[in-house]
Amino acid sequence: MCWRSWPVRAQYQRLWRVVFLLAAVPGLVLSALLWRVIREPASRSEELGRPTDPQIATIGAVLKQRNVWLAMGGLLCAMCGIFVLSANMPLYLTQHIGLSTVQMGLVTSGLGFGGFLGQWALPAFSDFLGRRAMGLLGFVGGAVILVFFMFVGRHPALLFGLLFAASAFSFGLLALITGPISAEAAPPGMISTAAGLVIGVGEVFGGGLALVVAGAIISRYGIDHMLYLAIGGLFTGALIMLFLRETAPRLVQERNRREPLNPEFVQQRML
């Protein structure tokens, strides 16, 4: 029996190698496009289109920004939803809901389609409605949808729709927090540092720790309880967004036109 099953195992091993090779192709294509398209500005003045004062910012200056700390906490909470759903959803659908492998694949595809939509929609709407408003909507919307998702049962089409929407909110938060919120919270010349700090904390603690906690919950209480971690993380992120200072340029300019130009007030807003 063992020698008969060896060719089958060898065939699957070759197929997985092909899958990994295919997964690397989009990254190689994007790397080539980035190399050809992106051009570094000759100076900070050229990048911003106006003269700037030369100053050297430090990591300490980045950590003094209130929104940087809030972005770290918000991304940690968003990662609870993203990684718990991405890593454990196939097992949840097959073992708890009882879907077939084909049905599970169709439902799980909502993660990719919803994430694609959310990663450009949420930041785009935040340009008009505000970073804080869209952050709140993303966290609350994702959590509420997951609550409904828990009680749907064996209905693949409805499960796909709810997972699509939850992924759109969760992955949209990823783009919103690591992009506009982190960049606008950074001191001049430290945008990459601010984004790196936010992403690093979110990946290490939100991505790594969340999966450890999710595994412990599944082992102790069952796989049907894993969604409580994602829901709790998203609701916690909504509380964090309440303290976020609005930095969307459109809204900031409108607010400055309505409020008196007080130097002390402006300095307070920058902290």
Order of alpha helices (4+ residues) and beta strands (2+ residues): alpha-alpha-alpha-alpha-alpha-alpha-alpha-alpha-alpha-alpha-alpha-alpha-alpha
